[in-house]
Amino acid sequence: MRILMYTGKGGVGKTGIAAATAVRCAALGYRTTIMSTDQAHSLGDVFECRIGSAPVRIADNLTALEVDPAVESERAWGTLKDYLRQIMEEKSGESLAAQEALVFPGLEELSSLLRILDLSKAGSCDVLVVDCSPTGETLSLLRYPEQLRVLTDKVLPMVRSVTSAFGGLISRATTVPKPRDKVFEELDIVVKRLHGLQKILCDRQTTGIRLVMTPESIVVSEAERSYSWLSAFDFGVDAVYVNRIYPKEALSGSFAGWASMQEKSLARVKESFPLQKQFYLPLQDKELRGIPVLESVAEQLYGELKAEPEKGCSIDPATIFCAEQSYTTERNMEDGSWIMTVRLPYMKSTDLSVSKDGNDLILGVRDERRRFRLTEQCGRRELKSWSYENGRLQIIFA
């Protein structure tokens, strides 16, 4: 199974490109599902049909669904939310206020991503195309599993033991209901599922994250930052798409100034993403709606459908085009230390911070902090020093 995740700055046209990719995969004979996790769903508009949370057949080999975050959240966190609601109603007596307060930012969208895990386990498709939320929201969701691991590994066992020993006493003294075992069990199950999801998304032989952008300096800059962030969290970006490239004949008169700016942006994309497969799509004379238009876009991106692959005329979009790892570890044979190298392009040393907490490495990238479990060789050694040069962070463990 291949998982192709399309994300980018809002308004760059990622839904249309994701849909065109799904249409081409289905035409190649792959059982293809395209899924939208963006709360502002537009798949139904692109395919010109009604799409809901259950898979809908669009064409041969192609189904589509728009995940309902509220429904997925209830499935994932229902028991925990019921317990928290019970506490709040015990104190305030206002059920509506409690209901509104329990809408946690991010958790509903995160629950949507768990559908990826369900579809992967079901084995009902060969290619899953995911139309993600705009970049910032997607990146926030992808880091949740790692943060929740700290909760379940360190905090939850302590809370559970205290509740087991003193829960009844606390409940009688404070009128706060003692949490049922089912609450802990549900949270434990959800976190395990999130770890399973993270494992799939970090598997470069299975998942490719694809950045969609337009040839504008601000948009390209955000794509570069997103790529650095994804590298820090060990997610693989295998392709980039540049959408809405203005034809030369349109860049004259009042728009002449755009020509040089567009050329600079296109040159920057080639320099910034040399390892990724690069796709370029001209500005279309029609909206990206309906199967015929999407087939036309797919042909412009991937070549003719009936072309012979061995002649290099057609590209299979289900291919994982780049599988380079974000970080490596190796031993220094001279002094026995271990060196960890993390690929972090487009950064400054002042943007970074590195520290160690037990067997975890705490990596700060601008305003974000990443905690991940070190290998055994690095985890049992002290952090000696670190340096950043030529887009690579090098960390030495004594």
C-alpha positions in Angstrom: 0.0 0.0 0.0 1.1 3.5 -0.8 0.1 6.6 1.3 0.5 9.9 -0.5 -0.1 12.9 1.7 -0.6 16.3 0.0 -0.2 19.5 2.1 0.7 23.1 1.5 -0.1 26.6 2.3 -3.9 27.3 2.1 -5.1 28.2 -1.4 -2.2 26.7 -3.4 -4.5 24.1 -5.0 -3.4 20.9 -3.2 -6.9 19.4 -3.4 -7.0 19.6 -7.2 -3.6 18.1 -7.5 -4.3 15.3 -5.0 -7.6 14.5 -6.9 -5.7 14.4 -10.2 -3.2 12.1 -8.7 -5.9 9.8 -7.4 -7.6 9.7 -10.9 -4.3 8.7 -12.5 -3.6 6.0 -9.9 -7.1 4.5 -10.5 -6.6 4.6 -14.2 -3.3 2.7 -13.8 -5.4 -0.1 -12.1 -4.6 0.6 -8.5 -7.5 0.3 -6.0 -7.4 4.0 -5.0 -9.0 5.9 -2.1 -8.8 9.7 -1.7 -9.5 11.0 1.7 -9.9 14.6 2.9 -8.9 15.5 6.5 -9.2 19.2 5.9 -12.2 20.6 7.9 -13.0 22.8 4.9 -13.7 19.9 2.7 -13.7 20.5 -1.1 -13.4 17.0 -2.6 -17.1 17.0 -3.3 -16.7 20.2 -5.3 -13.7 18.9 -7.3 -15.4 15.6 -8.2 -18.8 17.3 -8.6 -20.7 14.9 -6.4 -21.8 14.4 -2.8 -19.1 12.9 -0.6 -19.5 12.0 3.1 -17.6 10.1 5.8 -18.3 6.8 4.2 -16.4 5.9 1.0 -18.3 6.9 -2.2 -17.5 5.3 -5.6 -16.3 8.0 -8.0 -15.1 5.9 -10.9 -13.6 2.5 -11.6 -11.0 1.7 -8.9 -11.6 5.1 -7.2 -13.5 5.9 -4.0 -13.5 9.1 -2.0 -14.5 10.2 1.6 -14.5 13.4 3.6 -13.7 12.6 7.2 -16.1 14.1 9.8 -13.7 15.2 12.7 -16.5 15.3 15.3 -17.5 11.7 14.6 -13.9 10.5 14.6 -13.2 12.3 17.8 -16.2 10.7 19.5 -15.0 7.3 18.4 -11.5 7.9 19.7 -12.0 9.9 22.9 -15.7 9.4 23.7 -15.2 7.8 27.2 -12.6 10.3 28.3 -14.8 13.2 27.2 -17.8 11.7 29.0 -15.7 11.6 32.2 -14.5 15.2 31.9 -18.1 16.3 31.1 -19.3 14.5 34.3 -16.7 16.4 36.4 -17.6 19.8 34.8 -21.4 19.2 35.2 -20.8 18.2 38.8 -19.2 21.6 39.4 -21.2 23.9 37.1 -24.4 22.1 36.3 -24.4 23.5 32.8 -24.3 20.7 30.3 -24.1 23.0 27.2 -21.1 24.9 28.6 -19.4 21.7 29.5 -20.0 20.3 26.0 -18.5 23.5 24.4 -15.5 23.5 26.7 -14.7 19.9 25.7 -14.0 20.8 22.1 -10.2 20.5 22.3 -8.3 22.3 19.5 -6.4 19.8 17.4 -7.8 16.6 18.9 -10.7 16.3 16.5 -8.5 16.8 13.5 -6.0 14.3 14.9 -8.7 11.8 15.2 -9.3 12.2 11.5 -5.8 11.0 10.7 -6.5 7.8 12.6 -8.7 6.8 9.6 -5.4 6.4 7.7 -4.5 3.6 10.2 -7.9 2.0 9.8 -7.7 2.0 6.0 -4.1 0.7 6.1 -5.1 -2.3 8.3 -8.2 -3.0 6.3 -6.1 -3.4 3.1 -9.0 -2.2 1.0 -6.9 -0.1 -1.3 -3.5 -0.1 -3.0 -3.1 3.7 -2.9 -4.4 6.1 -0.3 -4.3 9.7 -1.3 -4.7 12.1 1.6 -5.8 15.7 1.1 -4.5 17.2 4.3 -5.2 20.5 6.1 -3.0 23.5 5.3 0.6 23.0 6.3 0.7 24.5 9.8 -2.3 22.5 11.0 -0.9 19.3 9.5 2.5 19.7 11.1 0.8 20.3 14.5 -1.1 17.1 14.2 1.8 15.0 13.1 3.7 15.8 16.4 0.9 14.7 18.7 1.8 11.0 18.9 5.3 11.9 20.2 4.0 14.3 22.8 1.3 11.8 24.0 4.0 9.2 24.5 5.5 11.3 27.3 2.0 11.4 28.9 1.4 7.6 28.7 5.0 6.6 29.6 5.5 8.8 32.6 2.3 10.6 33.7 -0.5 8.2 33.2 1.0 5.2 35.2 1.5 7.6 38.2 -2.1 8.9 37.9 -3.5 5.5 37.6 -1.7 4.2 40.6 -2.7 7.2 42.7 -6.3 6.7 41.5 -6.3 3.0 42.4 -5.0 3.7 45.9 -6.8 6.9 46.8 -9.5 7.4 44.1 -12.4 6.6 46.4 -11.2 8.9 49.2 -10.6 11.7 46.7 -14.0 11.2 45.2 -15.7 11.4 48.6 -13.7 14.5 49.7 -14.1 16.5 46.5 -17.2 15.1 44.8 -15.1 14.5 41.8 -16.1 11.1 40.4 -13.3 8.4 40.4 -12.3 7.7 36.9 -13.3 4.2 35.6 -10.7 1.8 34.3 -12.3 2.2 31.0 -11.1 5.8 30.8 -7.5 4.8 31.2 -7.9 1.8 28.8 -9.4 4.0 26.1 -6.6 6.6 26.4 -4.0 3.8 26.3 -5.6 2.3 23.2 -5.8 5.7 21.4 -2.1 6.5 22.1 -1.1 3.0 20.9 -3.0 3.7 17.7 -1.4 7.0 17.3 2.1 5.4 17.6 1.0 2.8 15.0 0.0 5.7 12.7 3.3 7.5 13.3 5.2 4.4 12.5 3.3 4.1 9.1 3.8 7.8 8.3 7.5 7.6 9.0 8.0 4.5 6.8 9.5 5.9 3.7 8.8 2.8 1.7 5.1 3.3 2.4 4.4 7.0 2.8 5.4 10.0 0.8 4.5 13.5 2.0 4.2 15.9 -0.9 4.4 19.7 -0.7 2.3 21.8 -3.0 3.2 25.4 -3.6 2.8 28.3 -6.1 5.8 30.1 -7.7 5.8 33.0 -5.1 8.7 33.7 -2.7 6.5 33.7 0.4 4.9 30.4 -0.5 8.3 28.8 -1.4 9.7 30.0 2.0 6.9 28.3 3.9 7.5 25.1 1.9 11.2 25.2 2.9 10.3 25.7 6.5 7.8 22.9 6.4 10.4 20.6 4.8 12.9 21.4 7.6 10.2 20.7 10.3 9.3 17.4 8.6 12.9 16.4 8.5 13.3 17.1 12.2 10.4 14.8 12.9 11.7 12.2 10.5 8.9 12.4 8.0 9.8 11.8 4.4 9.1 14.4 1.7 9.4 12.6 -1.6 8.0 15.2 -4.1 7.1 18.8 -4.5 4.5 20.4 -6.9 4.6 23.9 -8.2 1.1 24.9 -9.3 -0.3 27.8 -11.3 2.7 28.8 -13.3 1.8 31.7 -15.5 2.6 31.3 -19.2 5.1 33.8 -20.6 2.5 35.3 -23.0 0.4 36.3 -20.0 3.2 38.1 -18.3 3.3 41.3 -20.3 2.1 44.8 -19.8 1.0 45.4 -16.2 2.2 41.8 -15.3 5.7 42.1 -16.7 7.2 42.4 -13.2 5.9 39.0 -12.4 8.0 37.3 -15.0 11.4 37.8 -13.2 9.8 37.0 -9.8 8.3 33.8 -11.1 11.7 32.8 -12.6 13.5 33.4 -9.4 10.9 31.3 -7.4 11.2 28.4 -9.9 15.0 28.5 -9.7 14.7 28.5 -5.9 12.5 25.5 -5.9 15.0 23.5 -8.0 17.8 24.5 -5.6 15.8 23.9 -2.4 14.5 20.5 -3.2 17.2 18.7 -5.3 16.4 15.2 -3.9 12.7 15.4 -4.3 10.8 14.7 -7.6 9.6 18.0 -8.9 6.3 18.5 -10.8 5.2 21.7 -12.5 1.7 22.6 -13.5 0.8 25.7 -15.7 -2.1 27.9 -14.8 -5.2 26.1 -16.2 -7.8 27.8 -18.3 -10.5 25.9 -16.4 -11.4 25.2 -12.8 -10.1 21.9 -11.5 -13.5 20.3 -11.4 -14.8 17.0 -12.9 -13.0 13.9 -14.1 -12.2 15.1 -17.6 -10.3 18.2 -16.3 -8.6 16.1 -13.6 -7.5 13.6 -16.3 -6.0 16.5 -18.3 -4.1 17.7 -15.3 -2.8 14.2 -14.5 -1.5 14.0 -18.1 0.3 17.3 -17.8 1.9 16.2 -14.5 2.6 12.5 -15.2 2.6 12.1 -19.0 0.3 10.2 -21.3 -1.6 7.3 -19.7 -0.8 4.8 -22.5 2.9 5.8 -22.9 5.4 3.0 -22.5 7.1 3.4 -19.1 10.4 2.1 -20.3 10.7 5.0 -22.7 10.4 7.4 -19.8 7.3 9.1 -21.1 5.0 8.3 -18.2 5.4 8.6 -14.5 3.7 6.4 -11.9 2.5 8.7 -9.2 2.3 5.9 -6.7 6.1 5.7 -6.7 8.0 6.8 -3.6 10.4 9.1 -5.3 12.8 9.9 -2.5 13.5 7.7 0.6 16.5 9.5 2.1 16.5 9.3 5.9 16.5 12.5 7.9 19.1 11.4 10.4 21.8 8.7 10.7 24.0 7.5 13.6 27.5 6.2 13.3 30.4 5.3 15.6 33.7 7.2 15.7 36.2 4.3 15.8 39.0 6.6 17.1 37.4 7.5 20.4 34.3 5.3 20.7 31.9 8.2 20.6 28.7 8.1 18.6 27.8 10.8 16.1 24.2 11.6 15.1 23.7 13.6 12.0 20.3 15.3 11.4 19.5 16.8 8.0 18.0 20.3 8.6 18.3 22.6 5.6 17.4 26.3 5.6 18.3 26.9 9.2 20.7 29.0 11.3 22.5 27.7 14.3 20.7 30.3 16.4 17.4 28.6 15.4 18.4 25.3 17.0 18.8 23.9 20.5 19.8 20.4 21.6 19.5 18.8 25.0 19.1 15.3 26.4 16.6 14.0 28.9 17.3 10.4 29.9 17.1 8.3 26.7 15.3 11.1 24.8 16.8 13.9 22.7 15.1 17.3 22.9 15.6 19.1 19.6 14.4 22.7 19.4 13.7 24.0 15.8 12.7 27.7 16.1 9.6 27.7 18.2 9.0 23.9 18.0 10.4 21.2 20.3 10.8 17.7 19.2 11.4 14.8 21.7 12.3 11.4 20.3 13.8 8.2 21.7 17.5 7.8 20.9 19.1 4.5 19.8 20.6 2.4 22.6 24.1 3.4 21.7 23.4 7.2 22.0 20.8 7.0 24.8 23.3 5.6 27.4 26.0 8.2 26.6 26.3 11.8 27.6 25.7 14.5 25.1 29.1 16.0 24.5 28.6 18.7 21.9 26.7 19.7 18.8 27.3 21.9 15.7 25.4 23.0 12.6 27.0 23.5 9.2 25.8 23.2 5.5 22.3 22.2 6.5 23.4 19.4 8.8 23.1 19.2 12.6 25.9 17.0 14.1 25.5 15.7 17.7 28.3 13.9 19.5 27.6 11.5 22.3 30.7 10.8 24.4 
